């Protein structure tokens, strides 16, 4: 049971689309930090009002202050790609992003960059040149945060097609197998995706560490 209904928002969206339509550059327009609308990036249309073909998934499904979690943006159909995004965490009724995004781990291709809107690395955005149907980013909750989190996205498919306000389910500050931080050496704990094994988890290890709990070099 949770008493707090305040939302934290994750915003996802495009920035700096190349006019060749092959991808997005690494730049972010600082004016997009608050309203997250793709101004001055070659997009002259309005947001789509049809159901979004993209969804947002979170792992773990609950969090603790200071804990790292994964947020995945993916297409619901294999033929529908997106070319850019911007990702933030926000408290309800606030335009100030919170938390810190972390770089990719190990040999995972670098597909997103980090940007400062309010504090260092509080915003993630797409830097890969090719369209994709899935991207996963890591975010660390503030040490003093305890309120529910909701992920909200704006995802851009092309120069004229983008969706604003895509929402995930609410992520509560609660108890899970990952709450005890079983992964060592800054490893990231991931809950089982199987509803039949809700208490199972695995550790995603930082570069240079291995083993079920990332305890081996």
C-alpha positions as CSV (number, residue, x, y, z in Angstrom):
1,X,0.0,0.0,0.0
2,X,1.3,3.4,-0.9
3,X,0.1,6.7,0.5
4,X,1.8,9.0,-2.1
5,X,0.3,9.6,-5.5
6,X,2.9,12.0,-6.8
7,X,4.3,11.0,-10.1
8,X,7.8,11.1,-11.3
9,X,7.9,11.4,-15.1
10,X,10.2,10.0,-17.6
11,X,10.0,11.9,-20.9
12,X,11.3,10.4,-24.1
13,X,11.7,12.2,-27.3
14,X,13.6,13.3,-30.4
15,X,16.1,16.0,-30.8
16,X,18.0,17.3,-33.8
17,X,16.8,15.2,-36.7
18,X,19.2,15.3,-39.6
19,X,17.5,16.5,-42.7
20,X,18.8,13.5,-44.6
21,X,16.3,11.5,-42.5
22,X,19.0,8.9,-41.7
23,X,19.0,9.7,-38.0
24,X,19.4,12.3,-35.3
25,X,22.5,14.3,-34.3
26,X,23.8,14.6,-30.8
27,X,22.5,18.1,-30.2
28,X,19.8,19.1,-27.7
29,X,17.9,22.4,-27.9
30,X,17.8,23.7,-24.3
31,X,14.3,25.1,-24.9
32,X,13.1,21.5,-25.1
33,X,14.1,20.8,-21.5
34,X,10.7,22.0,-20.2
35,X,8.0,21.4,-22.9
36,X,9.8,18.5,-24.8
37,X,8.4,19.6,-28.1
38,X,10.5,19.2,-31.2
39,X,10.9,22.8,-32.2
40,X,13.6,23.8,-34.7
41,X,14.4,20.3,-35.7
42,X,12.8,20.2,-39.1
43,X,9.4,19.0,-37.7
44,X,6.5,21.2,-38.5
45,X,3.6,18.8,-37.7
46,X,1.6,18.4,-34.5
47,X,1.7,15.3,-32.2
48,X,-0.3,12.3,-33.2
49,X,-3.6,11.6,-31.5
50,X,-3.8,7.9,-32.5
51,X,-2.7,5.2,-30.1
52,X,1.1,5.1,-29.9
53,X,2.9,2.1,-31.5
54,X,5.6,2.4,-28.8
55,X,5.5,1.3,-25.1
56,X,7.7,1.9,-22.1
57,X,8.7,-0.9,-19.8
58,X,10.6,-0.7,-16.5
59,X,12.8,-3.2,-14.6
60,X,12.7,-3.6,-11.6
61,X,9.0,-2.8,-11.1
62,X,9.7,-1.1,-7.8
63,X,12.6,1.0,-6.7
64,X,14.6,2.2,-3.8
65,X,16.4,5.6,-3.4
66,X,19.7,5.5,-5.1
67,X,19.0,2.2,-7.0
68,X,19.7,1.8,-10.7
69,X,16.8,0.7,-12.9
70,X,16.3,0.0,-16.6
71,X,13.8,1.8,-18.8
72,X,13.0,0.3,-22.2
73,X,11.3,2.0,-25.0
74,X,10.2,-0.4,-27.7
75,X,7.9,-0.7,-30.7
76,X,4.9,-3.0,-30.5
77,X,5.4,-4.1,-34.1
78,X,8.8,-5.2,-35.6
79,X,8.3,-3.0,-38.7
80,X,7.7,0.3,-36.8
81,X,11.0,2.1,-35.9
82,X,11.7,5.4,-34.1
83,X,14.6,7.8,-34.9
84,X,15.0,9.8,-31.7
85,X,14.0,10.3,-28.1
86,X,14.6,12.4,-25.0
87,X,14.2,10.9,-21.6
88,X,13.8,12.6,-18.2
89,X,12.5,11.8,-14.7
90,X,10.1,14.4,-13.2
91,X,7.9,14.8,-10.2
92,X,4.3,15.5,-10.9
93,X,3.5,19.1,-11.8
94,X,7.2,20.0,-12.2
95,X,9.2,20.6,-15.3
96,X,12.5,20.0,-13.5
97,X,14.1,16.6,-14.2
98,X,15.5,14.6,-11.3
99,X,17.8,11.6,-11.0
100,X,20.8,10.6,-13.0
101,X,21.2,8.7,-16.2
102,X,24.1,6.3,-16.6
103,X,26.2,5.3,-19.7
104,X,25.9,2.0,-21.3
105,X,27.6,-1.0,-19.7
106,X,30.3,-3.3,-21.1
107,X,30.2,-4.0,-24.9
108,X,26.7,-2.7,-25.4
109,X,26.7,-0.3,-28.4
110,X,26.4,3.4,-27.5
111,X,22.9,4.4,-28.7
112,X,22.1,7.3,-26.3
113,X,23.8,10.3,-24.9
114,X,23.6,12.3,-21.7
115,X,22.7,15.9,-21.3
116,X,22.2,18.4,-18.5
117,X,18.9,20.3,-18.3
118,X,19.0,21.0,-14.6
119,X,21.6,18.8,-13.0
120,X,24.3,16.7,-14.6
121,X,23.1,13.8,-16.8
122,X,19.5,14.3,-15.9
123,X,18.4,13.8,-19.5
124,X,19.1,11.0,-22.0
125,X,18.7,11.3,-25.8
126,X,19.2,9.3,-28.9
127,X,22.5,9.6,-30.7
128,X,22.5,6.5,-32.9
129,X,22.3,7.3,-36.7
130,X,20.0,4.4,-37.6
131,X,16.3,4.0,-36.6
132,X,15.6,1.3,-34.0
133,X,12.6,-0.6,-32.5
134,X,14.1,-0.8,-29.0
135,X,16.4,1.1,-26.7
136,X,17.2,0.6,-23.0
137,X,18.7,3.2,-20.7
138,X,19.8,3.1,-17.1
139,X,18.6,5.6,-14.5
140,X,19.6,6.1,-10.9
141,X,16.9,7.4,-8.5
142,X,17.9,10.3,-6.2
143,X,19.1,9.2,-2.8
144,X,16.2,11.1,-1.0
145,X,13.4,10.1,-3.4
146,X,10.5,7.9,-2.2
147,X,7.6,8.9,-4.4
148,X,5.9,6.8,-7.1
149,X,7.5,7.0,-10.5
150,X,5.7,7.1,-13.9
151,X,7.5,7.0,-17.2
152,X,6.2,9.3,-19.9
153,X,7.5,9.5,-23.4
154,X,7.5,11.5,-26.5
155,X,8.9,9.3,-29.3
156,X,9.5,10.5,-32.9
157,X,9.1,8.2,-35.8
158,X,10.0,10.6,-38.6
159,X,9.8,14.3,-39.6
160,X,6.0,14.4,-39.5
161,X,5.1,11.7,-37.0
162,X,5.6,11.7,-33.2
163,X,3.7,10.8,-30.1
164,X,3.6,12.8,-26.8
165,X,2.6,11.5,-23.4
166,X,3.2,7.8,-23.7
167,X,3.0,6.4,-20.2
168,X,4.2,3.3,-18.4
169,X,2.7,1.8,-15.4
170,X,3.5,3.5,-12.1
171,X,6.6,2.3,-10.3
172,X,6.3,2.4,-6.6
173,X,8.9,2.7,-3.9
174,X,8.6,-0.8,-2.5
175,X,10.1,-4.2,-1.7
176,X,11.6,-6.5,-4.3
177,X,14.5,-9.0,-4.4
178,X,16.7,-6.2,-5.7
179,X,16.0,-4.0,-2.7
180,X,18.9,-5.7,-0.8
181,X,21.3,-4.7,-3.6
182,X,22.5,-8.3,-4.1
183,X,24.7,-7.4,-7.1
184,X,28.2,-6.5,-6.1
185,X,30.7,-4.0,-7.7
186,X,28.0,-1.7,-9.0
187,X,26.2,-4.4,-10.8
188,X,22.6,-3.7,-11.8
189,X,19.8,-6.0,-10.5
190,X,17.2,-7.1,-13.0
191,X,13.9,-8.8,-11.9
192,X,12.6,-11.8,-13.7
193,X,10.2,-11.1,-16.5
194,X,8.2,-14.2,-15.7
195,X,5.0,-13.8,-13.6
196,X,5.6,-17.3,-12.4
197,X,9.0,-16.3,-10.9
198,X,8.5,-12.8,-9.4
199,X,11.3,-13.3,-6.8
200,X,14.0,-14.3,-9.3
201,X,16.6,-11.8,-10.5
202,X,19.9,-11.6,-12.3
203,X,22.8,-9.3,-12.2
204,X,24.1,-7.2,-15.1
205,X,27.8,-6.7,-14.3
206,X,30.0,-3.7,-14.9
207,X,33.0,-4.2,-17.2
208,X,35.7,-6.3,-15.6
209,X,33.3,-8.3,-13.2
210,X,31.5,-11.6,-13.7
211,X,29.5,-14.2,-11.8
212,X,25.9,-14.5,-10.6
213,X,26.5,-11.6,-8.2
214,X,29.2,-9.8,-10.1
215,X,31.7,-10.8,-7.4
216,X,34.4,-12.3,-9.7
217,X,37.0,-10.5,-11.8
